[in-house]
Amino acid sequence: MLQSGDATFTFEMKHGSILPNDEPSWKSLIEGLRSGSNLTLNAGGQTLQLETGSPFPVTCGAEV
């Protein structure tokens, strides 16, 4: 689960990765990364806090 501000994005972990291979999940991941600079990632019973300074300015082919 990726949290950014008030938004929560949930992804299925496959083979140790959350990188999705379907378009709706990919767009959701990109939206999550672009939604804020304070990110929280919860996976495998661990929580990681990330402060990127600014939202990721990427689209990676996703039209968000």
Predicted model as a PDB file, atoms N, CA, C, CB and O in Angstrom, pLDDT in the B-factor column:
MODEL        1                                                                  
ATOM      1  N   MET A   1       0.845  -1.161   0.000  1.00 81.00           N  
ATOM      2  CA  MET A   1       0.000   0.000   0.000  1.00 81.00           C  
ATOM      3  C   MET A   1       0.899   1.236   0.000  1.00 81.00           C  
ATOM      4  CB  MET A   1      -0.966  -0.009   1.217  1.00 81.00           C  
ATOM      5  O   MET A   1       1.880   1.306   0.740  1.00 81.00           O  
ATOM      6  N   LEU A   2       0.554   2.188  -0.826  1.00 82.00           N  
ATOM      7  CA  LEU A   2       1.267   3.456  -0.916  1.00 82.00           C  
ATOM      8  C   LEU A   2       0.317   4.550  -0.454  1.00 82.00           C  
ATOM      9  CB  LEU A   2       1.786   3.728  -2.374  1.00 82.00           C  
ATOM     10  O   LEU A   2      -0.795   4.672  -0.967  1.00 82.00           O  
ATOM     11  N   GLN A   3       0.755   5.340   0.513  1.00 87.00           N  
ATOM     12  CA  GLN A   3      -0.057   6.457   0.999  1.00 87.00           C  
ATOM     13  C   GLN A   3       0.657   7.758   0.688  1.00 87.00           C  
ATOM     14  CB  GLN A   3      -0.334   6.332   2.524  1.00 87.00           C  
ATOM     15  O   GLN A   3       1.870   7.882   0.859  1.00 87.00           O  
ATOM     16  N   SER A   4      -0.121   8.722   0.230  1.00 84.00           N  
ATOM     17  CA  SER A   4       0.390  10.048  -0.068  1.00 84.00           C  
ATOM     18  C   SER A   4      -0.699  11.042   0.287  1.00 84.00           C  
ATOM     19  CB  SER A   4       0.823  10.180  -1.568  1.00 84.00           C  
ATOM     20  O   SER A   4      -1.738  11.098  -0.370  1.00 84.00           O  
ATOM     21  N   GLY A   5      -0.459  11.825   1.328  1.00 78.00           N  
ATOM     22  CA  GLY A   5      -1.499  12.745   1.784  1.00 78.00           C  
ATOM     23  C   GLY A   5      -2.725  11.971   2.217  1.00 78.00           C  
ATOM     24  O   GLY A   5      -2.627  11.045   3.022  1.00 78.00           O  
ATOM     25  N   ASP A   6      -3.879  12.344   1.690  1.00 79.00           N  
ATOM     26  CA  ASP A   6      -5.124  11.664   2.032  1.00 79.00           C  
ATOM     27  C   ASP A   6      -5.420  10.481   1.114  1.00 79.00           C  
ATOM     28  CB  ASP A   6      -6.270  12.643   1.981  1.00 79.00           C  
ATOM     29  O   ASP A   6      -6.405   9.771   1.319  1.00 79.00           O  
ATOM     30  N   ALA A   7      -4.587  10.266   0.114  1.00 82.00           N  
ATOM     31  CA  ALA A   7      -4.835   9.209  -0.877  1.00 82.00           C  
ATOM     32  C   ALA A   7      -4.100   7.919  -0.507  1.00 82.00           C  
ATOM     33  CB  ALA A   7      -4.400   9.678  -2.279  1.00 82.00           C  
ATOM     34  O   ALA A   7      -2.985   7.944   0.013  1.00 82.00           O  
ATOM     35  N   THR A   8      -4.756   6.796  -0.789  1.00 85.00           N  
ATOM     36  CA  THR A   8      -4.162   5.481  -0.570  1.00 85.00           C  
ATOM     37  C   THR A   8      -4.260   4.687  -1.857  1.00 85.00           C  
ATOM     38  CB  THR A   8      -4.859   4.731   0.599  1.00 85.00           C  
ATOM     39  O   THR A   8      -5.317   4.641  -2.486  1.00 85.00           O  
ATOM     40  N   PHE A   9      -3.164   4.063  -2.248  1.00 80.00           N  
ATOM     41  CA  PHE A   9      -3.094   3.264  -3.466  1.00 80.00           C  
ATOM     42  C   PHE A   9      -2.649   1.867  -3.069  1.00 80.00           C  
ATOM     43  CB  PHE A   9      -2.119   3.898  -4.522  1.00 80.00           C  
ATOM     44  O   PHE A   9      -1.631   1.703  -2.396  1.00 80.00           O  
ATOM     45  N   THR A  10      -3.405   0.862  -3.483  1.00 81.00           N  
ATOM     46  CA  THR A  10      -3.114  -0.521  -3.110  1.00 81.00           C  
ATOM     47  C   THR A  10      -2.715  -1.311  -4.347  1.00 81.00           C  
ATOM     48  CB  THR A  10      -4.333  -1.175  -2.417  1.00 81.00           C  
ATOM     49  O   THR A  10      -3.350  -1.215  -5.398  1.00 81.00           O  
ATOM     50  N   PHE A  11      -1.651  -2.094  -4.203  1.00 76.00           N  
ATOM     51  CA  PHE A  11      -1.129  -2.891  -5.307  1.00 76.00           C  
ATOM     52  C   PHE A  11      -0.895  -4.313  -4.838  1.00 76.00           C  
ATOM     53  CB  PHE A  11       0.173  -2.282  -5.863  1.00 76.00           C  
ATOM     54  O   PHE A  11      -0.624  -4.548  -3.660  1.00 76.00           O  
ATOM     55  N   GLU A  12      -0.998  -5.246  -5.742  1.00 76.00           N  
ATOM     56  CA  GLU A  12      -0.729  -6.648  -5.446  1.00 76.00           C  
ATOM     57  C   GLU A  12       0.760  -6.915  -5.657  1.00 76.00           C  
ATOM     58  CB  GLU A  12      -1.599  -7.588  -6.339  1.00 76.00           C  
ATOM     59  O   GLU A  12       1.318  -6.571  -6.700  1.00 76.00           O  
ATOM     60  N   MET A  13       1.399  -7.531  -4.660  1.00 73.00           N  
ATOM     61  CA  MET A  13       2.798  -7.866  -4.795  1.00 73.00           C  
ATOM     62  C   MET A  13       2.912  -9.211  -5.517  1.00 73.00           C  
ATOM     63  CB  MET A  13       3.496  -7.909  -3.406  1.00 73.00           C  
ATOM     64  O   MET A  13       2.299 -10.201  -5.117  1.00 73.00           O  
ATOM     65  N   LYS A  14       3.707  -9.224  -6.586  1.00 75.00           N  
ATOM     66  CA  LYS A  14       3.944 -10.446  -7.354  1.00 75.00           C  
ATOM     67  C   LYS A  14       5.438 -10.639  -7.490  1.00 75.00           C  
ATOM     68  CB  LYS A  14       3.261 -10.387  -8.753  1.00 75.00           C  
ATOM     69  O   LYS A  14       6.143  -9.764  -7.992  1.00 75.00           O  
ATOM     70  N   HIS A  15       5.918 -11.781  -7.044  1.00 77.00           N  
ATOM     71  CA  HIS A  15       7.335 -12.120  -7.146  1.00 77.00           C  
ATOM     72  C   HIS A  15       8.210 -11.053  -6.494  1.00 77.00           C  
ATOM     73  CB  HIS A  15       7.732 -12.300  -8.610  1.00 77.00           C  
ATOM     74  O   HIS A  15       9.285 -10.739  -7.005  1.00 77.00           O  
ATOM     75  N   GLY A  16       7.752 -10.486  -5.355  1.00 73.00           N  
ATOM     76  CA  GLY A  16       8.519  -9.508  -4.609  1.00 73.00           C  
ATOM     77  C   GLY A  16       8.505  -8.107  -5.181  1.00 73.00           C  
ATOM     78  O   GLY A  16       9.309  -7.270  -4.771  1.00 73.00           O  
ATOM     79  N   SER A  17       7.606  -7.827  -6.123  1.00 75.00           N  
ATOM     80  CA  SER A  17       7.563  -6.515  -6.759  1.00 75.00           C  
ATOM     81  C   SER A  17       6.131  -6.000  -6.805  1.00 75.00           C  
ATOM     82  CB  SER A  17       8.157  -6.577  -8.177  1.00 75.00           C  
ATOM     83  O   SER A  17       5.183  -6.771  -6.958  1.00 75.00           O  
ATOM     84  N   ILE A  18       5.986  -4.673  -6.668  1.00 71.00           N  
ATOM     85  CA  ILE A  18       4.665  -4.071  -6.840  1.00 71.00           C  
ATOM     86  C   ILE A  18       4.522  -3.443  -8.213  1.00 71.00           C  
ATOM     87  CB  ILE A  18       4.411  -3.024  -5.762  1.00 71.00           C  
ATOM     88  O   ILE A  18       3.487  -2.849  -8.515  1.00 71.00           O  
ATOM     89  N   LEU A  19       5.546  -3.564  -9.054  1.00 73.00           N  
ATOM     90  CA  LEU A  19       5.457  -2.980 -10.386  1.00 73.00           C  
ATOM     91  C   LEU A  19       4.388  -3.713 -11.179  1.00 73.00           C  
ATOM     92  CB  LEU A  19       6.823  -3.041 -11.115  1.00 73.00           C  
ATOM     93  O   LEU A  19       4.552  -4.888 -11.510  1.00 73.00           O  
ATOM     94  N   PRO A  20       3.300  -3.029 -11.484  1.00 73.00           N  
ATOM     95  CA  PRO A  20       2.182  -3.684 -12.169  1.00 73.00           C  
ATOM     96  C   PRO A  20       2.445  -3.862 -13.661  1.00 73.00           C  
ATOM     97  CB  PRO A  20       0.908  -2.883 -11.966  1.00 73.00           C  
ATOM     98  O   PRO A  20       3.236  -3.136 -14.262  1.00 73.00           O  
ATOM     99  N   ASN A  21       1.766  -4.836 -14.235  1.00 76.00           N  
ATOM    100  CA  ASN A  21       1.901  -5.057 -15.673  1.00 76.00           C  
ATOM    101  C   ASN A  21       0.582  -4.843 -16.411  1.00 76.00           C  
ATOM    102  CB  ASN A  21       2.417  -6.461 -15.937  1.00 76.00           C  
ATOM    103  O   ASN A  21       0.462  -5.176 -17.590  1.00 76.00           O  
ATOM    104  N   ASP A  22      -0.414  -4.282 -15.705  1.00 78.00           N  
ATOM    105  CA  ASP A  22      -1.671  -3.943 -16.371  1.00 78.00           C  
ATOM    106  C   ASP A  22      -1.857  -2.430 -16.307  1.00 78.00           C  
ATOM    107  CB  ASP A  22      -2.884  -4.686 -15.711  1.00 78.00           C  
ATOM    108  O   ASP A  22      -1.411  -1.782 -15.361  1.00 78.00           O  
ATOM    109  N   GLU A  23      -2.512  -1.878 -17.311  1.00 81.00           N  
ATOM    110  CA  GLU A  23      -2.615  -0.427 -17.457  1.00 81.00           C  
ATOM    111  C   GLU A  23      -3.290   0.277 -16.278  1.00 81.00           C  
ATOM    112  CB  GLU A  23      -3.365  -0.112 -18.707  1.00 81.00           C  
ATOM    113  O   GLU A  23      -2.760   1.285 -15.811  1.00 81.00           O  
ATOM    114  N   PRO A  24      -4.434  -0.203 -15.771  1.00 81.00           N  
ATOM    115  CA  PRO A  24      -5.069   0.514 -14.652  1.00 81.00           C  
ATOM    116  C   PRO A  24      -4.178   0.577 -13.403  1.00 81.00           C  
ATOM    117  CB  PRO A  24      -6.394  -0.155 -14.297  1.00 81.00           C  
ATOM    118  O   PRO A  24      -4.113   1.613 -12.741  1.00 81.00           O  
ATOM    119  N   SER A  25      -3.496  -0.522 -13.081  1.00 77.00           N  
ATOM    120  CA  SER A  25      -2.619  -0.535 -11.911  1.00 77.00           C  
ATOM    121  C   SER A  25      -1.408   0.357 -12.125  1.00 77.00           C  
ATOM    122  CB  SER A  25      -2.170  -1.960 -11.596  1.00 77.00           C  
ATOM    123  O   SER A  25      -0.976   1.047 -11.201  1.00 77.00           O  
ATOM    124  N   TRP A  26      -0.848   0.351 -13.345  1.00 78.00           N  
ATOM    125  CA  TRP A  26       0.302   1.200 -13.657  1.00 78.00           C  
ATOM    126  C   TRP A  26      -0.082   2.676 -13.490  1.00 78.00           C  
ATOM    127  CB  TRP A  26       0.812   0.926 -15.105  1.00 78.00           C  
ATOM    128  O   TRP A  26       0.665   3.448 -12.889  1.00 78.00           O  
ATOM    129  N   LYS A  27      -1.240   3.063 -14.019  1.00 80.00           N  
ATOM    130  CA  LYS A  27      -1.689   4.451 -13.897  1.00 80.00           C  
ATOM    131  C   LYS A  27      -1.897   4.828 -12.435  1.00 80.00           C  
ATOM    132  CB  LYS A  27      -2.986   4.669 -14.688  1.00 80.00           C  
ATOM    133  O   LYS A  27      -1.584   5.949 -12.032  1.00 80.00           O  
ATOM    134  N   SER A  28      -2.420   3.906 -11.645  1.00 78.00           N  
ATOM    135  CA  SER A  28      -2.629   4.166 -10.223  1.00 78.00           C  
ATOM    136  C   SER A  28      -1.295   4.360  -9.507  1.00 78.00           C  
ATOM    137  CB  SER A  28      -3.416   3.016  -9.577  1.00 78.00           C  
ATOM    138  O   SER A  28      -1.179   5.250  -8.665  1.00 78.00           O  
ATOM    139  N   LEU A  29      -0.297   3.555  -9.818  1.00 77.00           N  
ATOM    140  CA  LEU A  29       1.031   3.691  -9.216  1.00 77.00           C  
ATOM    141  C   LEU A  29       1.635   5.049  -9.566  1.00 77.00           C  
ATOM    142  CB  LEU A  29       1.963   2.551  -9.687  1.00 77.00           C  
ATOM    143  O   LEU A  29       2.158   5.736  -8.689  1.00 77.00           O  
ATOM    144  N   ILE A  30       1.567   5.438 -10.829  1.00 80.00           N  
ATOM    145  CA  ILE A  30       2.112   6.728 -11.260  1.00 80.00           C  
ATOM    146  C   ILE A  30       1.366   7.869 -10.571  1.00 80.00           C  
ATOM    147  CB  ILE A  30       2.020   6.876 -12.801  1.00 80.00           C  
ATOM    148  O   ILE A  30       1.984   8.840 -10.135  1.00 80.00           O  
ATOM    149  N   GLU A  31       0.041   7.757 -10.470  1.00 81.00           N  
ATOM    150  CA  GLU A  31      -0.755   8.774  -9.788  1.00 81.00           C  
ATOM    151  C   GLU A  31      -0.309   8.900  -8.333  1.00 81.00           C  
ATOM    152  CB  GLU A  31      -2.261   8.431  -9.865  1.00 81.00           C  
ATOM    153  O   GLU A  31      -0.187  10.008  -7.811  1.00 81.00           O  
ATOM    154  N   GLY A  32      -0.067   7.767  -7.683  1.00 79.00           N  
ATOM    155  CA  GLY A  32       0.398   7.785  -6.301  1.00 79.00           C  
ATOM    156  C   GLY A  32       1.740   8.471  -6.155  1.00 79.00           C  
ATOM    157  O   GLY A  32       1.930   9.257  -5.226  1.00 79.00           O  
ATOM    158  N   LEU A  33       2.673   8.193  -7.045  1.00 79.00           N  
ATOM    159  CA  LEU A  33       4.001   8.799  -6.981  1.00 79.00           C  
ATOM    160  C   LEU A  33       3.966  10.290  -7.293  1.00 79.00           C  
ATOM    161  CB  LEU A  33       4.940   8.096  -7.941  1.00 79.00           C  
ATOM    162  O   LEU A  33       4.819  11.043  -6.823  1.00 79.00           O  
ATOM    163  N   ARG A  34       2.997  10.716  -8.076  1.00 82.00           N  
ATOM    164  CA  ARG A  34       2.883  12.127  -8.448  1.00 82.00           C  
ATOM    165  C   ARG A  34       2.004  12.918  -7.484  1.00 82.00           C  
ATOM    166  CB  ARG A  34       2.329  12.245  -9.851  1.00 82.00           C  
ATOM    167  O   ARG A  34       1.905  14.138  -7.613  1.00 82.00           O  
ATOM    168  N   SER A  35       1.365  12.254  -6.522  1.00 82.00           N  
ATOM    169  CA  SER A  35       0.368  12.924  -5.690  1.00 82.00           C  
ATOM    170  C   SER A  35       0.949  13.679  -4.495  1.00 82.00           C  
ATOM    171  CB  SER A  35      -0.613  11.921  -5.199  1.00 82.00           C  
ATOM    172  O   SER A  35       0.223  14.441  -3.856  1.00 82.00           O  
ATOM    173  N   GLY A  36       2.194  13.501  -4.180  1.00 81.00           N  
ATOM    174  CA  GLY A  36       2.767  14.211  -3.051  1.00 81.00           C  
ATOM    175  C   GLY A  36       4.224  13.862  -2.848  1.00 81.00           C  
ATOM    176  O   GLY A  36       4.774  13.001  -3.535  1.00 81.00           O  
ATOM    177  N   SER A  37       4.847  14.543  -1.894  1.00 85.00           N  
ATOM    178  CA  SER A  37       6.264  14.297  -1.642  1.00 85.00           C  
ATOM    179  C   SER A  37       6.503  13.518  -0.358  1.00 85.00           C  
ATOM    180  CB  SER A  37       7.009  15.604  -1.583  1.00 85.00           C  
ATOM    181  O   SER A  37       7.615  13.043  -0.127  1.00 85.00           O  
ATOM    182  N   ASN A  38       5.490  13.378   0.478  1.00 89.00           N  
ATOM    183  CA  ASN A  38       5.586  12.558   1.688  1.00 89.00           C  
ATOM    184  C   ASN A  38       4.865  11.250   1.415  1.00 89.00           C  
ATOM    185  CB  ASN A  38       4.977  13.293   2.940  1.00 89.00           C  
ATOM    186  O   ASN A  38       3.635  11.201   1.418  1.00 89.00           O  
ATOM    187  N   LEU A  39       5.617  10.202   1.181  1.00 88.00           N  
ATOM    188  CA  LEU A  39       5.046   8.912   0.814  1.00 88.00           C  
ATOM    189  C   LEU A  39       5.303   7.901   1.922  1.00 88.00           C  
ATOM    190  CB  LEU A  39       5.631   8.413  -0.523  1.00 88.00           C  
ATOM    191  O   LEU A  39       6.354   7.917   2.562  1.00 88.00           O  
ATOM    192  N   THR A  40       4.338   7.030   2.137  1.00 91.00           N  
ATOM    193  CA  THR A  40       4.491   5.926   3.070  1.00 91.00           C  
ATOM    194  C   THR A  40       4.207   4.642   2.308  1.00 91.00           C  
ATOM    195  CB  THR A  40       3.543   6.081   4.309  1.00 91.00           C  
ATOM    196  O   THR A  40       3.154   4.503   1.685  1.00 91.00           O  
ATOM    197  N   LEU A  41       5.138   3.709   2.358  1.00 86.00           N  
ATOM    198  CA  LEU A  41       4.983   2.415   1.693  1.00 86.00           C  
ATOM    199  C   LEU A  41       4.894   1.344   2.754  1.00 86.00           C  
ATOM    200  CB  LEU A  41       6.158   2.129   0.713  1.00 86.00           C  
ATOM    201  O   LEU A  41       5.794   1.195   3.579  1.00 86.00           O  
ATOM    202  N   ASN A  42       3.788   0.586   2.728  1.00 86.00           N  
ATOM    203  CA  ASN A  42       3.591  -0.545   3.635  1.00 86.00           C  
ATOM    204  C   ASN A  42       3.623  -1.818   2.811  1.00 86.00           C  
ATOM    205  CB  ASN A  42       2.246  -0.421   4.430  1.00 86.00           C  
ATOM    206  O   ASN A  42       2.800  -2.011   1.916  1.00 86.00           O  
ATOM    207  N   ALA A  43       4.583  -2.689   3.120  1.00 80.00           N  
ATOM    208  CA  ALA A  43       4.684  -3.956   2.387  1.00 80.00           C  
ATOM    209  C   ALA A  43       5.408  -4.983   3.248  1.00 80.00           C  
ATOM    210  CB  ALA A  43       5.425  -3.761   1.030  1.00 80.00           C  
ATOM    211  O   ALA A  43       6.387  -4.670   3.925  1.00 80.00           O  
ATOM    212  N   GLY A  44       4.917  -6.189   3.208  1.00 79.00           N  
ATOM    213  CA  GLY A  44       5.576  -7.282   3.911  1.00 79.00           C  
ATOM    214  C   GLY A  44       5.763  -7.035   5.393  1.00 79.00           C  
ATOM    215  O   GLY A  44       6.755  -7.470   5.978  1.00 79.00           O  
ATOM    216  N   GLY A  45       4.806  -6.332   6.013  1.00 88.00           N  
ATOM    217  CA  GLY A  45       4.905  -6.060   7.437  1.00 88.00           C  
ATOM    218  C   GLY A  45       5.869  -4.941   7.798  1.00 88.00           C  
ATOM    219  O   GLY A  45       6.126  -4.705   8.979  1.00 88.00           O  
ATOM    220  N   GLN A  46       6.399  -4.256   6.808  1.00 90.00           N  
ATOM    221  CA  GLN A  46       7.316  -3.142   7.051  1.00 90.00           C  
ATOM    222  C   GLN A  46       6.715  -1.847   6.536  1.00 90.00           C  
ATOM    223  CB  GLN A  46       8.679  -3.400   6.387  1.00 90.00           C  
ATOM    224  O   GLN A  46       5.940  -1.845   5.580  1.00 90.00           O  
ATOM    225  N   THR A  47       7.079  -0.749   7.179  1.00 94.00           N  
ATOM    226  CA  THR A  47       6.621   0.568   6.760  1.00 94.00           C  
ATOM    227  C   THR A  47       7.836   1.434   6.484  1.00 94.00           C  
ATOM    228  CB  THR A  47       5.704   1.219   7.834  1.00 94.00           C  
ATOM    229  O   THR A  47       8.734   1.550   7.318  1.00 94.00           O  
ATOM    230  N   LEU A  48       7.857   2.039   5.309  1.00 91.00           N  
ATOM    231  CA  LEU A  48       8.944   2.939   4.921  1.00 91.00           C  
ATOM    232  C   LEU A  48       8.378   4.327   4.675  1.00 91.00           C  
ATOM    233  CB  LEU A  48       9.683   2.416   3.657  1.00 91.00           C  
ATOM    234  O   LEU A  48       7.364   4.474   3.993  1.00 91.00           O  
ATOM    235  N   GLN A  49       9.020   5.335   5.219  1.00 94.00           N  
ATOM    236  CA  GLN A  49       8.639   6.731   5.006  1.00 94.00           C  
ATOM    237  C   GLN A  49       9.603   7.333   3.986  1.00 94.00           C  
ATOM    238  CB  GLN A  49       8.655   7.545   6.355  1.00 94.00           C  
ATOM    239  O   GLN A  49      10.819   7.198   4.123  1.00 94.00           O  
ATOM    240  N   LEU A  50       9.072   7.986   2.983  1.00 88.00           N  
ATOM    241  CA  LEU A  50       9.891   8.626   1.959  1.00 88.00           C  
ATOM    242  C   LEU A  50       9.522  10.095   1.852  1.00 88.00           C  
ATOM    243  CB  LEU A  50       9.720   7.923   0.596  1.00 88.00           C  
ATOM    244  O   LEU A  50       8.342  10.439   1.780  1.00 88.00           O  
ATOM    245  N   GLU A  51      10.517  10.954   1.841  1.00 90.00           N  
ATOM    246  CA  GLU A  51      10.314  12.385   1.613  1.00 90.00           C  
ATOM    247  C   GLU A  51      11.120  12.728   0.372  1.00 90.00           C  
ATOM    248  CB  GLU A  51      10.752  13.266   2.866  1.00 90.00           C  
ATOM    249  O   GLU A  51      12.351  12.733   0.403  1.00 90.00           O  
ATOM    250  N   THR A  52      10.422  13.014  -0.720  1.00 85.00           N  
ATOM    251  CA  THR A  52      11.103  13.244  -1.995  1.00 85.00           C  
ATOM    252  C   THR A  52      11.366  14.718  -2.283  1.00 85.00           C  
ATOM    253  CB  THR A  52      10.289  12.659  -3.114  1.00 85.00           C  
ATOM    254  O   THR A  52      11.999  15.042  -3.287  1.00 85.00           O  
ATOM    255  N   GLY A  53      10.892  15.616  -1.423  1.00 86.00           N  
ATOM    256  CA  GLY A  53      11.096  17.039  -1.643  1.00 86.00           C  
ATOM    257  C   GLY A  53      10.028  17.658  -2.525  1.00 86.00           C  
ATOM    258  O   GLY A  53       9.613  18.795  -2.301  1.00 86.00           O  
ATOM    259  N   SER A  54       9.588  16.920  -3.519  1.00 84.00           N  
ATOM    260  CA  SER A  54       8.492  17.334  -4.396  1.00 84.00           C  
ATOM    261  C   SER A  54       7.913  16.078  -5.030  1.00 84.00           C  
ATOM    262  CB  SER A  54       8.977  18.356  -5.492  1.00 84.00           C  
ATOM    263  O   SER A  54       8.590  15.052  -5.097  1.00 84.00           O  
ATOM    264  N   PRO A  55       6.672  16.145  -5.495  1.00 82.00           N  
ATOM    265  CA  PRO A  55       6.098  14.979  -6.160  1.00 82.00           C  
ATOM    266  C   PRO A  55       6.942  14.587  -7.375  1.00 82.00           C  
ATOM    267  CB  PRO A  55       4.641  15.262  -6.585  1.00 82.00           C  
ATOM    268  O   PRO A  55       7.554  15.442  -8.014  1.00 82.00           O  
ATOM    269  N   PHE A  56       6.969  13.310  -7.683  1.00 79.00           N  
ATOM    270  CA  PHE A  56       7.710  12.834  -8.848  1.00 79.00           C  
ATOM    271  C   PHE A  56       7.123  13.449 -10.119  1.00 79.00           C  
ATOM    272  CB  PHE A  56       7.678  11.285  -8.926  1.00 79.00           C  
ATOM    273  O   PHE A  56       5.922  13.333 -10.359  1.00 79.00           O  
ATOM    274  N   PRO A  57       7.945  14.094 -10.925  1.00 77.00           N  
ATOM    275  CA  PRO A  57       7.447  14.746 -12.154  1.00 77.00           C  
ATOM    276  C   PRO A  57       7.483  13.826 -13.360  1.00 77.00           C  
ATOM    277  CB  PRO A  57       8.261  15.991 -12.454  1.00 77.00           C  
ATOM    278  O   PRO A  57       7.962  14.211 -14.426  1.00 77.00           O  
ATOM    279  N   VAL A  58       6.980  12.611 -13.194  1.00 67.00           N  
ATOM    280  CA  VAL A  58       7.064  11.624 -14.270  1.00 67.00           C  
ATOM    281  C   VAL A  58       5.684  11.172 -14.707  1.00 67.00           C  
ATOM    282  CB  VAL A  58       7.890  10.421 -13.829  1.00 67.00           C  
ATOM    283  O   VAL A  58       4.724  11.244 -13.939  1.00 67.00           O  
ATOM    284  N   THR A  59       5.591  10.715 -15.919  1.00 60.00           N  
ATOM    285  CA  THR A  59       4.358  10.100 -16.388  1.00 60.00           C  
ATOM    286  C   THR A  59       4.581   8.664 -16.818  1.00 60.00           C  
ATOM    287  CB  THR A  59       3.775  10.897 -17.532  1.00 60.00           C  
ATOM    288  O   THR A  59       3.653   7.858 -16.748  1.00 60.00           O  
ATOM    289  N   CYS A  60       5.770   8.319 -17.257  1.00 60.00           N  
ATOM    290  CA  CYS A  60       6.096   6.951 -17.680  1.00 60.00           C  
ATOM    291  C   CYS A  60       5.048   6.389 -18.627  1.00 60.00           C  
ATOM    292  CB  CYS A  60       6.232   6.040 -16.466  1.00 60.00           C  
ATOM    293  O   CYS A  60       4.712   5.207 -18.562  1.00 60.00           O  
ATOM    294  N   GLY A  61       4.544   7.223 -19.490  1.00 60.00           N  
ATOM    295  CA  GLY A  61       3.563   6.767 -20.469  1.00 60.00           C  
ATOM    296  C   GLY A  61       2.147   6.708 -19.944  1.00 60.00           C  
ATOM    297  O   GLY A  61       1.222   6.406 -20.698  1.00 60.00           O  
ATOM    298  N   ALA A  62       1.955   6.992 -18.660  1.00 53.00           N  
ATOM    299  CA  ALA A  62       0.612   6.956 -18.088  1.00 53.00           C  
ATOM    300  C   ALA A  62      -0.047   8.311 -18.252  1.00 53.00           C  
ATOM    301  CB  ALA A  62       0.653   6.551 -16.600  1.00 53.00           C  
ATOM    302  O   ALA A  62       0.537   9.335 -17.896  1.00 53.00           O  
ATOM    303  N   GLU A  63      -1.236   8.325 -18.778  1.00 56.00           N  
ATOM    304  CA  GLU A  63      -1.987   9.568 -18.900  1.00 56.00           C  
ATOM    305  C   GLU A  63      -2.795   9.741 -17.640  1.00 56.00           C  
ATOM    306  CB  GLU A  63      -2.900   9.571 -20.159  1.00 56.00           C  
ATOM    307  O   GLU A  63      -3.859   9.142 -17.480  1.00 56.00           O  
ATOM    308  N   VAL A  64      -2.282  10.572 -16.738  1.00 48.00           N  
ATOM    309  CA  VAL A  64      -2.931  10.763 -15.438  1.00 48.00           C  
ATOM    310  C   VAL A  64      -3.599  12.101 -15.412  1.00 48.00           C  
ATOM    311  CB  VAL A  64      -1.928  10.643 -14.282  1.00 48.00           C  
ATOM    312  O   VAL A  64      -4.209  12.467 -14.407  1.00 48.00           O  
TER     313      VAL A  64                                                      
ENDMDL                                                                          
END                                                                             
